[in-house]
Amino acid sequence: MLTHLIALAILTGGEPVTDGPFTQTGEVAASKERTVTMSPVQPSDQKSVAIPLGASPWLQQYDPADHTPYVFDFSGLLGNSEKIVSIEAVNVNATAALLGIGVEVDPLYAPLIDTAGKKCQIWFAVIPASWDLPSFDAAGVMLPITMRVATDSTPPKRYERTAVLTVRQL
Amino acid sequence: MIDNGRRAHLVIEGVFDGPAGLQGGLLAFVPNLTDARPDAVHGGLLDGMPIRLTASKDPVGPFWTARYEVFR
């Protein structure tokens, strides 16, 4: 695992950061096409094995050589004054591990909570050796990305949701 | 924490020999041998450790996903 994480960090040259929770706040940089909104009531259509039923996809697909931010928008799940205070976990799946796709572990690109406390931003990275894999041709691959957050409500709430990232040659 | 999973060497006789992706008790691979059906073989070696596994094919793409248990 360490080798894999280090390989991801090589993209940006930083010291890998994998321990959470992440509590840093700031302005998110992702466009609305790179923002997925979590539905309060999740539908039940199936996309693939190991992807939760009804998981929402990001509209903007991802080229394996991209290095851009993507956002989970939890505003539909939170109360008006409720804010996310920490990102407890972010996971990819086994297929992503096989293909060398992961969440960026360089501190410069660490998971971030927006200043309003409603959205969380992460960056993805694909190891350069995987950029030209045939798996990314045509329709590419759909990968579930799971995030767990905690809020400041009393008592505290916790939400874990999965969004679907399509990685293909663009 | 961020869990990007890891890669490990997987051998499933007649089905696969090479690097597989691992995360959260699941492993992913693309069969590279054709002597047996991936869902017909329920044993293998993961980094040299014997495992029991049950593989199923993703509806889209060439990937197979398997739950596995390591024998100790």
gemmi code that builds the backbone of each chain (N, CA, C; Angstrom):
import gemmi

chains = {
    "A": [
        ("MET", (0.843, -1.202, 0.000), (0.000, 0.000, 0.000), (0.876, 1.249, 0.000)),
        ("LEU", (1.943, 1.195, 0.806), (2.797, 2.375, 0.905), (3.383, 2.720, -0.461)),
        ("THR", (3.810, 1.691, -1.185), (4.390, 1.927, -2.502), (3.394, 2.652, -3.399)),
        ("HIS", (2.155, 2.188, -3.321), (1.107, 2.771, -4.155), (0.853, 4.225, -3.776)),
        ("LEU", (0.803, 4.473, -2.489), (0.542, 5.841, -2.028), (1.690, 6.764, -2.398)),
        ("ILE", (2.908, 6.250, -2.236), (4.056, 7.067, -2.605), (4.027, 7.356, -4.094)),
        ("ALA", (3.647, 6.351, -4.874), (3.570, 6.546, -6.320), (2.592, 7.662, -6.660)),
        ("LEU", (1.486, 7.738, -5.939), (0.515, 8.797, -6.195), (1.091, 10.157, -5.824)),
        ("ALA", (1.832, 10.209, -4.732), (2.380, 11.482, -4.271), (3.490, 11.987, -5.175)),
        ("ILE", (4.100, 11.062, -5.927), (5.186, 11.463, -6.821), (4.691, 12.485, -7.834)),
        ("LEU", (3.424, 12.431, -8.151), (2.863, 13.373, -9.104), (3.122, 14.811, -8.700)),
        ("THR", (3.073, 15.073, -7.422), (3.213, 16.441, -6.969), (4.407, 16.640, -6.051)),
        ("GLY", (5.048, 15.548, -5.652), (6.282, 15.662, -4.931), (6.159, 15.874, -3.439)),
        ("GLY", (4.958, 15.828, -2.860), (4.795, 16.079, -1.435), (4.907, 14.822, -0.605)),
        ("GLU", (4.934, 15.023, 0.714), (4.941, 13.894, 1.634), (3.520, 13.349, 1.728)),
        ("PRO", (3.319, 12.041, 1.529), (1.954, 11.515, 1.542), (1.238, 11.782, 2.866)),
        ("VAL", (-0.007, 12.174, 2.783), (-0.829, 12.394, 3.963), (-2.080, 11.554, 3.816)),
        ("THR", (-2.207, 10.532, 4.666), (-3.376, 9.666, 4.554), (-4.203, 9.638, 5.829)),
        ("ASP", (-3.638, 10.093, 6.959), (-4.369, 10.015, 8.216), (-5.384, 11.147, 8.322)),
        ("GLY", (-6.541, 10.840, 8.784), (-7.551, 11.846, 9.028), (-7.835, 11.913, 10.508)),
        ("PRO", (-8.947, 12.557, 10.896), (-9.863, 13.212, 9.971), (-9.283, 14.514, 9.430)),
        ("PHE", (-9.841, 14.953, 8.308), (-9.410, 16.188, 7.675), (-10.391, 17.293, 8.066)),
        ("THR", (-9.856, 18.387, 8.589), (-10.730, 19.463, 9.074), (-10.422, 20.804, 8.429)),
        ("GLN", (-9.507, 20.824, 7.484), (-9.119, 22.083, 6.844), (-10.294, 22.639, 6.045)),
        ("THR", (-10.498, 23.955, 6.144), (-11.563, 24.592, 5.369), (-10.961, 25.584, 4.381)),
        ("GLY", (-11.746, 25.895, 3.352), (-11.285, 26.843, 2.341), (-12.268, 26.912, 1.205)),
        ("GLU", (-11.919, 27.665, 0.182), (-12.782, 27.797, -0.987), (-12.578, 26.590, -1.898)),
        ("VAL", (-13.672, 25.926, -2.286), (-13.534, 24.806, -3.206), (-13.341, 25.359, -4.621)),
        ("ALA", (-12.569, 24.621, -5.413), (-12.202, 25.118, -6.734), (-12.903, 24.368, -7.862)),
        ("ALA", (-13.682, 23.362, -7.531), (-14.292, 22.536, -8.567), (-15.495, 23.231, -9.199)),
        ("SER", (-15.661, 23.046, -10.507), (-16.825, 23.585, -11.205), (-18.067, 22.765, -10.857)),
        ("LYS", (-19.245, 23.265, -11.272), (-20.479, 22.542, -10.933), (-20.534, 21.192, -11.640)),
        ("GLU", (-19.860, 21.079, -12.787), (-19.821, 19.784, -13.477), (-18.986, 18.763, -12.716)),
        ("ARG", (-18.122, 19.268, -11.857), (-17.287, 18.383, -11.049), (-17.811, 18.321, -9.612)),
        ("THR", (-19.084, 18.690, -9.432), (-19.720, 18.626, -8.121), (-20.898, 17.661, -8.198)),
        ("VAL", (-20.930, 16.716, -7.278), (-22.051, 15.779, -7.246), (-22.857, 16.069, -5.981)),
        ("THR", (-24.190, 16.182, -6.166), (-25.074, 16.510, -5.060), (-25.671, 15.236, -4.485)),
        ("MET", (-25.522, 15.075, -3.191), (-26.053, 13.894, -2.535), (-27.556, 14.027, -2.340)),
        ("SER", (-28.292, 13.018, -2.776), (-29.747, 13.062, -2.684), (-30.204, 12.652, -1.291)),
        ("PRO", (-31.161, 13.400, -0.702), (-31.671, 12.991, 0.611), (-32.303, 11.604, 0.565)),
        ("VAL", (-32.983, 11.285, -0.551), (-33.547, 9.942, -0.730), (-32.882, 9.347, -1.965)),
        ("GLN", (-32.077, 8.335, -1.752), (-31.273, 7.815, -2.853), (-32.063, 6.820, -3.693)),
        ("PRO", (-32.044, 6.972, -5.038), (-32.728, 5.995, -5.887), (-32.001, 4.650, -5.881)),
        ("SER", (-32.550, 3.664, -6.633), (-32.045, 2.297, -6.490), (-31.572, 1.658, -7.781)),
        ("ASP", (-31.178, 2.446, -8.767), (-30.683, 1.848, -10.004), (-29.264, 1.325, -9.815)),
        ("GLN", (-28.967, 0.172, -10.453), (-27.657, -0.441, -10.292), (-26.741, -0.078, -11.458)),
        ("LYS", (-25.492, 0.277, -11.155), (-24.530, 0.631, -12.200), (-23.488, -0.457, -12.398)),
        ("SER", (-23.004, -1.053, -11.338), (-21.943, -2.038, -11.460), (-21.786, -2.751, -10.130)),
        ("VAL", (-21.047, -3.859, -10.153), (-20.746, -4.553, -8.906), (-19.962, -3.609, -7.993)),
        ("ALA", (-20.259, -3.646, -6.720), (-19.547, -2.884, -5.698), (-19.819, -1.386, -5.761)),
        ("ILE", (-20.786, -0.961, -6.571), (-21.225, 0.435, -6.534), (-22.599, 0.448, -5.867)),
        ("PRO", (-22.766, 1.199, -4.779), (-24.054, 1.208, -4.087), (-25.197, 1.607, -5.026)),
        ("LEU", (-26.358, 0.995, -4.816), (-27.514, 1.298, -5.654), (-27.797, 2.792, -5.620)),
        ("GLY", (-27.972, 3.372, -6.791), (-28.376, 4.763, -6.875), (-27.296, 5.787, -6.599)),
        ("ALA", (-26.057, 5.350, -6.519), (-24.970, 6.318, -6.278), (-24.917, 7.338, -7.420)),
        ("SER", (-24.764, 8.599, -7.069), (-24.799, 9.672, -8.076), (-23.452, 9.805, -8.779)),
        ("PRO", (-23.468, 10.039, -10.093), (-22.208, 10.234, -10.819), (-21.833, 11.700, -10.917)),
        ("TRP", (-20.529, 11.963, -11.003), (-20.082, 13.297, -11.387), (-20.344, 13.466, -12.880)),
        ("LEU", (-20.893, 14.595, -13.263), (-21.209, 14.847, -14.667), (-19.938, 14.882, -15.517)),
        ("GLN", (-18.918, 15.557, -15.022), (-17.665, 15.658, -15.767), (-16.832, 14.392, -15.561)),
        ("GLN", (-16.554, 13.699, -16.655), (-15.722, 12.508, -16.565), (-14.249, 12.918, -16.448)),
        ("TYR", (-13.411, 11.937, -16.177), (-12.030, 12.216, -15.776), (-11.080, 11.529, -16.735)),
        ("ASP", (-10.198, 12.302, -17.343), (-9.146, 11.710, -18.152), (-8.040, 11.232, -17.211)),
        ("PRO", (-7.453, 10.051, -17.473), (-6.450, 9.543, -16.532), (-5.268, 10.483, -16.300)),
        ("ALA", (-4.997, 11.376, -17.238), (-3.883, 12.310, -17.041), (-4.333, 13.623, -16.400)),
        ("ASP", (-5.629, 13.782, -16.131), (-6.124, 14.993, -15.466), (-5.592, 15.081, -14.031)),
        ("HIS", (-5.625, 16.284, -13.512), (-5.354, 16.497, -12.091), (-6.222, 17.664, -11.670)),
        ("THR", (-7.453, 17.372, -11.304), (-8.462, 18.406, -11.058), (-9.288, 18.038, -9.833)),
        ("PRO", (-9.890, 19.053, -9.191), (-10.676, 18.768, -7.983), (-12.108, 18.329, -8.300)),
        ("TYR", (-12.632, 17.501, -7.431), (-14.031, 17.074, -7.506), (-14.662, 17.277, -6.127)),
        ("VAL", (-15.987, 17.508, -6.132), (-16.659, 17.918, -4.893), (-17.869, 17.030, -4.591)),
        ("PHE", (-17.998, 16.676, -3.309), (-19.230, 16.086, -2.773), (-20.043, 17.238, -2.167)),
        ("ASP", (-21.282, 17.390, -2.594), (-22.152, 18.422, -2.035), (-23.178, 17.753, -1.115)),
        ("PHE", (-23.033, 17.969, 0.194), (-23.918, 17.351, 1.180), (-25.050, 18.278, 1.603)),
        ("SER", (-25.207, 19.422, 0.935), (-26.148, 20.431, 1.423), (-27.576, 19.892, 1.526)),
        ("GLY", (-27.949, 18.968, 0.645), (-29.303, 18.415, 0.700), (-29.550, 17.536, 1.906)),
        ("LEU", (-28.501, 17.109, 2.554), (-28.645, 16.227, 3.716), (-28.583, 16.990, 5.032)),
        ("LEU", (-28.042, 18.201, 4.985), (-27.753, 18.938, 6.221), (-28.848, 19.938, 6.543)),
        ("GLY", (-29.006, 20.242, 7.830), (-29.912, 21.296, 8.246), (-29.353, 22.652, 7.859)),
        ("ASN", (-30.211, 23.711, 7.971), (-29.790, 25.046, 7.537), (-28.515, 25.522, 8.219)),
        ("SER", (-28.428, 25.287, 9.527), (-27.255, 25.775, 10.257), (-26.220, 24.687, 10.508)),
        ("GLU", (-26.494, 23.503, 10.015), (-25.588, 22.375, 10.263), (-24.388, 22.442, 9.306)),
        ("LYS", (-23.221, 22.190, 9.841), (-22.005, 22.238, 9.033), (-21.202, 20.948, 9.176)),
        ("ILE", (-20.487, 20.620, 8.126), (-19.520, 19.520, 8.191), (-18.285, 20.031, 8.936)),
        ("VAL", (-17.852, 19.264, 9.930), (-16.663, 19.682, 10.686), (-15.445, 18.810, 10.392)),
        ("SER", (-15.688, 17.602, 9.869), (-14.514, 16.793, 9.528), (-14.853, 15.768, 8.456)),
        ("ILE", (-13.848, 15.482, 7.650), (-13.915, 14.388, 6.681), (-13.201, 13.219, 7.333)),
        ("GLU", (-13.971, 12.199, 7.705), (-13.372, 11.103, 8.466), (-12.680, 10.078, 7.586)),
        ("ALA", (-13.225, 9.859, 6.391), (-12.630, 8.823, 5.536), (-12.985, 9.070, 4.084)),
        ("VAL", (-12.051, 8.714, 3.211), (-12.290, 8.710, 1.764), (-11.701, 7.410, 1.222)),
        ("ASN", (-12.523, 6.636, 0.505), (-12.070, 5.344, -0.016), (-12.312, 5.242, -1.513)),
        ("VAL", (-11.415, 4.536, -2.187), (-11.700, 4.079, -3.546), (-11.985, 2.576, -3.451)),
        ("ASN", (-12.176, 1.906, -4.589), (-12.443, 0.465, -4.524), (-11.259, -0.333, -5.074)),
        ("ALA", (-11.421, -1.654, -5.101), (-10.317, -2.528, -5.501), (-9.945, -2.323, -6.966)),
        ("THR", (-10.928, -2.036, -7.815), (-10.624, -1.811, -9.235), (-9.765, -0.564, -9.402)),
        ("ALA", (-10.071, 0.478, -8.641), (-9.255, 1.691, -8.686), (-7.828, 1.399, -8.227)),
        ("ALA", (-7.699, 0.594, -7.180), (-6.364, 0.222, -6.706), (-5.598, -0.518, -7.789)),
        ("LEU", (-6.295, -1.400, -8.501), (-5.652, -2.152, -9.579), (-5.164, -1.215, -10.681)),
        ("LEU", (-5.961, -0.216, -11.004), (-5.654, 0.678, -12.120), (-4.745, 1.844, -11.718)),
        ("GLY", (-4.417, 1.945, -10.448), (-3.538, 3.019, -10.007), (-4.237, 4.354, -9.861)),
        ("ILE", (-5.514, 4.328, -9.573), (-6.298, 5.553, -9.384), (-6.537, 5.748, -7.896)),
        ("GLY", (-6.257, 6.939, -7.402), (-6.464, 7.161, -5.982), (-6.773, 8.600, -5.671)),
        ("VAL", (-7.104, 8.835, -4.417), (-7.303, 10.191, -3.927), (-5.926, 10.770, -3.621)),
        ("GLU", (-5.705, 11.980, -4.076), (-4.398, 12.637, -3.908), (-4.022, 12.734, -2.437)),
        ("VAL", (-2.773, 12.347, -2.109), (-2.313, 12.350, -0.721), (-1.276, 13.442, -0.449)),
        ("ASP", (-0.997, 14.256, -1.448), (-0.092, 15.388, -1.240), (-0.820, 16.429, -0.378)),
        ("PRO", (-0.167, 16.967, 0.674), (-0.842, 17.932, 1.552), (-1.409, 19.141, 0.812)),
        ("LEU", (-0.784, 19.526, -0.292), (-1.276, 20.661, -1.070), (-2.667, 20.393, -1.640)),
        ("TYR", (-2.985, 19.109, -1.816), (-4.260, 18.716, -2.412), (-5.120, 17.912, -1.423)),
        ("ALA", (-4.899, 18.119, -0.139), (-5.607, 17.345, 0.880), (-7.110, 17.620, 0.819)),
        ("PRO", (-7.924, 16.680, 1.279), (-9.374, 16.913, 1.333), (-9.699, 18.201, 2.078)),
        ("LEU", (-10.715, 18.904, 1.575), (-11.017, 20.260, 2.039), (-12.521, 20.412, 2.236)),
        ("ILE", (-12.909, 21.089, 3.322), (-14.314, 21.430, 3.564), (-14.522, 22.880, 3.157)),
        ("ASP", (-15.594, 23.165, 2.421), (-15.784, 24.559, 1.998), (-16.169, 25.429, 3.194)),
        ("THR", (-16.021, 26.729, 3.043), (-16.197, 27.636, 4.181), (-17.631, 27.617, 4.728)),
        ("ALA", (-18.607, 27.254, 3.883), (-19.992, 27.163, 4.353), (-20.261, 25.856, 5.084)),
        ("GLY", (-19.326, 24.911, 4.997), (-19.481, 23.645, 5.705), (-20.453, 22.687, 5.056)),
        ("LYS", (-20.712, 22.862, 3.767), (-21.698, 22.006, 3.092), (-21.085, 21.068, 2.056)),
        ("LYS", (-19.895, 21.403, 1.565), (-19.269, 20.635, 0.491), (-17.862, 20.195, 0.910)),
        ("CYS", (-17.409, 19.102, 0.270), (-16.056, 18.616, 0.543), (-15.356, 18.350, -0.781)),
        ("GLN", (-14.132, 18.816, -0.878), (-13.384, 18.701, -2.125), (-12.222, 17.715, -1.984)),
        ("ILE", (-12.051, 16.887, -3.011), (-10.886, 16.003, -3.082), (-10.294, 16.094, -4.484)),
        ("TRP", (-9.024, 15.699, -4.576), (-8.349, 15.632, -5.876), (-8.038, 14.174, -6.156)),
        ("PHE", (-8.124, 13.801, -7.416), (-7.741, 12.450, -7.814), (-6.395, 12.482, -8.523)),
        ("ALA", (-5.721, 11.339, -8.498), (-4.478, 11.189, -9.250), (-4.408, 9.771, -9.781)),
        ("VAL", (-3.918, 9.644, -10.983), (-3.686, 8.343, -11.596), (-2.188, 8.217, -11.828)),
        ("ILE", (-1.596, 7.093, -11.427), (-0.146, 6.951, -11.616), (0.152, 6.992, -13.121)),
        ("PRO", (1.221, 7.700, -13.502), (1.503, 7.879, -14.935), (1.601, 6.567, -15.714)),
        ("ALA", (2.070, 5.506, -15.066), (2.199, 4.219, -15.761), (0.851, 3.678, -16.224)),
        ("SER", (-0.233, 4.196, -15.647), (-1.565, 3.699, -15.998), (-2.296, 4.584, -17.014)),
        ("TRP", (-1.707, 5.718, -17.370), (-2.447, 6.690, -18.176), (-2.953, 6.130, -19.508)),
        ("ASP", (-2.199, 5.205, -20.079), (-2.572, 4.706, -21.403), (-3.138, 3.292, -21.378)),
        ("LEU", (-3.617, 2.850, -20.235), (-4.184, 1.506, -20.160), (-5.399, 1.380, -21.076)),
        ("PRO", (-5.572, 0.230, -21.717), (-6.753, 0.020, -22.569), (-8.072, 0.136, -21.804)),
        ("SER", (-8.019, -0.063, -20.485), (-9.256, 0.029, -19.692), (-9.894, 1.413, -19.785)),
        ("PHE", (-9.096, 2.429, -20.130), (-9.637, 3.783, -20.192), (-10.117, 4.158, -21.594)),
        ("ASP", (-10.013, 3.228, -22.529), (-10.514, 3.506, -23.882), (-12.048, 3.441, -23.881)),
        ("ALA", (-12.632, 3.972, -24.927), (-14.088, 3.931, -25.134), (-14.820, 4.457, -23.896)),
        ("ALA", (-15.688, 3.632, -23.309), (-16.506, 4.101, -22.181), (-15.718, 4.201, -20.886)),
        ("GLY", (-14.532, 3.610, -20.830), (-13.714, 3.700, -19.622), (-14.259, 2.848, -18.492)),
        ("VAL", (-13.945, 3.261, -17.266), (-14.384, 2.516, -16.089), (-15.136, 3.447, -15.132)),
        ("MET", (-16.135, 2.871, -14.455), (-16.872, 3.620, -13.428), (-16.375, 3.168, -12.065)),
        ("LEU", (-15.981, 4.130, -11.240), (-15.387, 3.805, -9.955), (-16.154, 4.484, -8.826)),
        ("PRO", (-16.520, 3.729, -7.792), (-17.181, 4.348, -6.639), (-16.158, 5.016, -5.721)),
        ("ILE", (-16.442, 6.244, -5.347), (-15.593, 6.983, -4.400), (-16.457, 7.280, -3.180)),
        ("THR", (-16.036, 6.812, -2.025), (-16.857, 6.913, -0.816), (-16.241, 7.907, 0.166)),
        ("MET", (-17.101, 8.767, 0.689), (-16.648, 9.759, 1.667), (-17.543, 9.704, 2.905)),
        ("ARG", (-16.917, 9.757, 4.084), (-17.663, 9.810, 5.349), (-17.330, 11.121, 6.049)),
        ("VAL", (-18.391, 11.847, 6.449), (-18.183, 13.144, 7.108), (-18.941, 13.185, 8.431)),
        ("ALA", (-18.488, 14.045, 9.319), (-19.174, 14.282, 10.594), (-19.616, 15.741, 10.643)),
        ("THR", (-20.746, 16.007, 11.302), (-21.276, 17.374, 11.346), (-21.247, 17.925, 12.767)),
        ("ASP", (-21.589, 19.220, 12.877), (-21.545, 19.888, 14.178), (-22.887, 19.880, 14.884)),
        ("SER", (-23.822, 19.094, 14.405), (-25.141, 19.095, 15.035), (-25.051, 18.505, 16.447)),
        ("THR", (-26.094, 18.724, 17.227), (-26.147, 18.174, 18.582), (-27.365, 17.256, 18.687)),
        ("PRO", (-27.150, 15.971, 18.887), (-25.870, 15.264, 18.896), (-25.259, 15.231, 17.503)),
        ("PRO", (-23.962, 14.972, 17.395), (-23.312, 14.970, 16.076), (-23.897, 13.914, 15.139)),
        ("LYS", (-23.954, 14.250, 13.870), (-24.402, 13.301, 12.850), (-23.211, 12.883, 12.002)),
        ("ARG", (-23.395, 11.741, 11.326), (-22.352, 11.263, 10.421), (-23.030, 10.787, 9.144)),
        ("TYR", (-22.455, 11.139, 8.013), (-22.983, 10.700, 6.723), (-21.879, 10.027, 5.927)),
        ("GLU", (-22.220, 8.915, 5.290), (-21.280, 8.296, 4.345), (-22.016, 8.101, 3.027)),
        ("ARG", (-21.484, 8.673, 1.970), (-22.105, 8.582, 0.649), (-21.045, 8.226, -0.387)),
        ("THR", (-21.532, 7.622, -1.474), (-20.651, 7.218, -2.562), (-21.045, 7.941, -3.835)),
        ("ALA", (-20.071, 8.459, -4.535), (-20.285, 9.055, -5.853), (-19.488, 8.246, -6.878)),
        ("VAL", (-19.893, 8.362, -8.135), (-19.289, 7.525, -9.175), (-18.466, 8.397, -10.116)),
        ("LEU", (-17.195, 8.050, -10.242), (-16.291, 8.754, -11.150), (-16.039, 7.873, -12.373)),
        ("THR", (-16.314, 8.408, -13.555), (-15.978, 7.692, -14.790), (-14.620, 8.180, -15.276)),
        ("VAL", (-13.703, 7.240, -15.430), (-12.362, 7.571, -15.912), (-12.210, 7.008, -17.315)),
        ("ARG", (-11.973, 7.866, -18.274), (-11.791, 7.419, -19.662), (-10.987, 8.459, -20.426)),
        ("GLN", (-10.468, 8.050, -21.563), (-9.730, 8.996, -22.393), (-10.693, 10.036, -22.939)),
        ("LEU", (-10.351, 11.309, -22.739), (-11.214, 12.395, -23.219), (-10.496, 13.129, -24.346)),
    ],
    "B": [
        ("MET", (-9.274, 9.233, 7.177), (-8.104, 8.728, 6.464), (-8.436, 8.503, 4.993)),
        ("ILE", (-7.425, 8.494, 4.206), (-7.580, 8.183, 2.786), (-7.121, 6.749, 2.573)),
        ("ASP", (-7.982, 5.925, 2.005), (-7.623, 4.544, 1.722), (-7.687, 4.316, 0.215)),
        ("ASN", (-6.522, 4.304, -0.407), (-6.448, 4.076, -1.849), (-6.224, 2.608, -2.189)),
        ("GLY", (-6.355, 1.730, -1.196), (-6.141, 0.315, -1.452), (-4.681, 0.023, -1.769)),
        ("ARG", (-4.427, -1.153, -2.293), (-3.057, -1.531, -2.652), (-3.110, -2.605, -3.727)),
        ("ARG", (-1.939, -2.929, -4.240), (-1.824, -4.018, -5.193), (-1.102, -5.190, -4.540)),
        ("ALA", (-1.457, -6.390, -4.956), (-0.791, -7.585, -4.447), (-0.749, -8.624, -5.561)),
        ("HIS", (0.184, -9.560, -5.427), (0.309, -10.589, -6.458), (-0.712, -11.698, -6.203)),
        ("LEU", (-1.536, -11.923, -7.193), (-2.615, -12.909, -7.069), (-2.388, -14.025, -8.074)),
        ("VAL", (-2.559, -15.256, -7.576), (-2.518, -16.420, -8.465), (-3.802, -17.205, -8.267)),
        ("ILE", (-4.548, -17.376, -9.337), (-5.713, -18.270, -9.328), (-5.456, -19.261, -10.459)),
        ("GLU", (-5.267, -20.515, -10.081), (-4.812, -21.497, -11.073), (-5.758, -21.562, -12.269)),
        ("GLY", (-5.197, -21.396, -13.445), (-5.978, -21.475, -14.675), (-6.761, -20.232, -15.001)),
        ("VAL", (-6.707, -19.228, -14.123), (-7.520, -18.014, -14.308), (-6.657, -16.757, -14.390)),
        ("PHE", (-5.729, -16.616, -13.438), (-5.032, -15.339, -13.335), (-3.690, -15.508, -12.632)),
        ("ASP", (-2.699, -14.775, -13.091), (-1.398, -14.699, -12.418), (-0.849, -13.302, -12.689)),
        ("GLY", (-0.856, -12.444, -11.666), (-0.365, -11.087, -11.864), (-0.827, -10.179, -10.736)),
        ("PRO", (-0.703, -8.854, -10.921), (-1.107, -7.920, -9.864), (-2.626, -7.732, -9.821)),
        ("ALA", (-3.158, -7.770, -8.614), (-4.586, -7.511, -8.395), (-4.722, -6.286, -7.500)),
        ("GLY", (-5.862, -5.623, -7.579), (-6.148, -4.506, -6.692), (-6.894, -4.989, -5.463)),
        ("LEU", (-6.548, -4.455, -4.287), (-7.208, -4.850, -3.039), (-7.735, -3.617, -2.325)),
        ("GLN", (-8.928, -3.735, -1.793), (-9.448, -2.673, -0.935), (-10.657, -3.212, -0.179)),
        ("GLY", (-10.664, -3.019, 1.123), (-11.827, -3.336, 1.935), (-12.347, -4.753, 1.816)),
        ("GLY", (-11.479, -5.736, 1.771), (-11.927, -7.119, 1.712), (-12.335, -7.588, 0.331)),
        ("LEU", (-12.133, -6.758, -0.663), (-12.422, -7.133, -2.049), (-11.139, -7.060, -2.865)),
        ("LEU", (-11.044, -7.901, -3.872), (-9.941, -7.785, -4.815), (-10.493, -7.733, -6.228)),
        ("ALA", (-9.762, -7.081, -7.116), (-10.172, -6.907, -8.502), (-9.052, -7.379, -9.421)),
        ("PHE", (-9.445, -8.044, -10.493), (-8.449, -8.520, -11.455), (-9.124, -8.684, -12.809)),
        ("VAL", (-8.285, -8.786, -13.831), (-8.758, -9.101, -15.181), (-8.122, -10.431, -15.559)),
        ("PRO", (-8.905, -11.482, -15.753), (-8.323, -12.803, -16.033), (-7.335, -12.758, -17.185)),
        ("ASN", (-6.197, -13.437, -16.999), (-5.206, -13.488, -18.077), (-4.814, -14.912, -18.436)),
        ("LEU", (-5.527, -15.877, -17.897), (-5.362, -17.279, -18.287), (-6.743, -17.829, -18.650)),
        ("THR", (-6.760, -18.845, -19.466), (-8.065, -19.288, -19.997), (-8.347, -20.767, -19.741)),
        ("ASP", (-7.689, -21.336, -18.736), (-7.891, -22.759, -18.487), (-9.109, -23.049, -17.617)),
        ("ALA", (-9.656, -22.020, -16.963), (-10.821, -22.253, -16.098), (-11.661, -20.980, -16.035)),
        ("ARG", (-12.929, -21.147, -15.732), (-13.800, -19.984, -15.556), (-13.502, -19.338, -14.201)),
        ("PRO", (-13.403, -18.011, -14.152), (-13.069, -17.352, -12.879), (-14.053, -17.655, -11.755)),
        ("ASP", (-15.310, -17.861, -12.097), (-16.279, -18.128, -11.032), (-16.333, -19.601, -10.640)),
        ("ALA", (-15.513, -20.436, -11.310), (-15.508, -21.862, -10.990), (-14.361, -22.244, -10.056)),
        ("VAL", (-13.430, -21.330, -9.843), (-12.279, -21.609, -8.980), (-12.434, -20.804, -7.691)),
        ("HIS", (-12.306, -21.467, -6.564), (-12.566, -20.796, -5.281), (-11.359, -20.771, -4.359)),
        ("GLY", (-10.184, -20.949, -4.938), (-8.972, -20.875, -4.130), (-7.868, -20.192, -4.904)),
        ("GLY", (-6.886, -19.640, -4.184), (-5.774, -18.986, -4.855), (-4.704, -18.603, -3.863)),
        ("LEU", (-3.730, -17.866, -4.339), (-2.645, -17.372, -3.494), (-2.555, -15.862, -3.642)),
        ("LEU", (-2.565, -15.173, -2.521), (-2.438, -13.720, -2.527), (-1.152, -13.371, -1.796)),
        ("ASP", (-0.177, -12.843, -2.522), (1.153, -12.615, -1.955), (1.676, -13.865, -1.257)),
        ("GLY", (1.404, -15.014, -1.854), (1.888, -16.278, -1.317), (1.033, -16.892, -0.235)),
        ("MET", (-0.010, -16.161, 0.210), (-0.885, -16.673, 1.263), (-2.100, -17.343, 0.619)),
        ("PRO", (-2.454, -18.538, 1.070), (-3.637, -19.185, 0.502), (-4.918, -18.430, 0.864)),
        ("ILE", (-5.773, -18.269, -0.104), (-7.044, -17.573, 0.131), (-8.192, -18.390, -0.451)),
        ("ARG", (-9.369, -18.137, 0.095), (-10.610, -18.652, -0.492), (-11.330, -17.445, -1.071)),
        ("LEU", (-11.856, -17.567, -2.272), (-12.490, -16.406, -2.905), (-13.708, -16.812, -3.721)),
        ("THR", (-14.574, -15.848, -3.925), (-15.736, -16.013, -4.786), (-15.783, -14.810, -5.706)),
        ("ALA", (-15.566, -15.057, -6.993), (-15.465, -13.959, -7.958), (-16.754, -13.807, -8.757)),
        ("SER", (-17.053, -12.564, -9.091), (-18.178, -12.289, -10.002), (-17.754, -11.186, -10.956)),
        ("LYS", (-18.285, -11.251, -12.171), (-17.864, -10.300, -13.195), (-18.662, -9.012, -13.092)),
        ("ASP", (-17.974, -7.893, -13.248), (-18.691, -6.617, -13.325), (-19.560, -6.610, -14.582)),
        ("PRO", (-20.763, -6.058, -14.503), (-21.623, -6.016, -15.687), (-20.994, -5.235, -16.838)),
        ("VAL", (-20.156, -4.264, -16.506), (-19.513, -3.442, -17.526), (-17.999, -3.618, -17.411)),
        ("GLY", (-17.327, -3.832, -18.531), (-15.876, -3.908, -18.526), (-15.361, -5.311, -18.261)),
        ("PRO", (-14.030, -5.468, -18.292), (-13.419, -6.795, -18.190), (-13.128, -7.244, -16.754)),
        ("PHE", (-13.467, -6.440, -15.782), (-13.014, -6.689, -14.419), (-13.874, -7.732, -13.701)),
        ("TRP", (-13.192, -8.508, -12.885), (-13.850, -9.423, -11.956), (-13.540, -8.935, -10.546)),
        ("THR", (-14.547, -8.989, -9.690), (-14.395, -8.588, -8.294), (-14.641, -9.807, -7.421)),
        ("ALA", (-13.826, -9.980, -6.402), (-13.967, -11.163, -5.548), (-13.880, -10.782, -4.082)),
        ("ARG", (-14.747, -11.386, -3.283), (-14.544, -11.352, -1.838), (-13.560, -12.466, -1.500)),
        ("TYR", (-12.713, -12.225, -0.521), (-11.734, -13.253, -0.217), (-11.484, -13.352, 1.284)),
        ("GLU", (-11.050, -14.535, 1.672), (-10.626, -14.786, 3.051), (-9.234, -15.389, 3.001)),
        ("VAL", (-8.374, -14.950, 3.907), (-7.013, -15.481, 3.971), (-6.976, -16.608, 4.999)),
        ("PHE", (-6.422, -17.759, 4.606), (-6.196, -18.856, 5.553), (-4.906, -18.590, 6.305)),
        ("ARG", (-4.926, -18.712, 7.609), (-3.709, -18.519, 8.405), (-3.395, -19.783, 9.183)),
    ],
}
model = gemmi.Model(1)
for chain_id, residues in chains.items():
    chain = gemmi.Chain(chain_id)
    for i, (resn, *xyz) in enumerate(residues, 1):
        res = gemmi.Residue()
        res.name, res.seqid = resn, gemmi.SeqId(i, " ")
        for name, pos in zip(("N", "CA", "C"), xyz):
            atom = gemmi.Atom()
            atom.name, atom.element = name, gemmi.Element(name[0])
            atom.pos, atom.b_iso = gemmi.Position(*pos), 0.0
            res.add_atom(atom)
        chain.add_residue(res)
    model.add_chain(chain)
structure = gemmi.Structure()
structure.add_model(model)
structure.setup_entities()
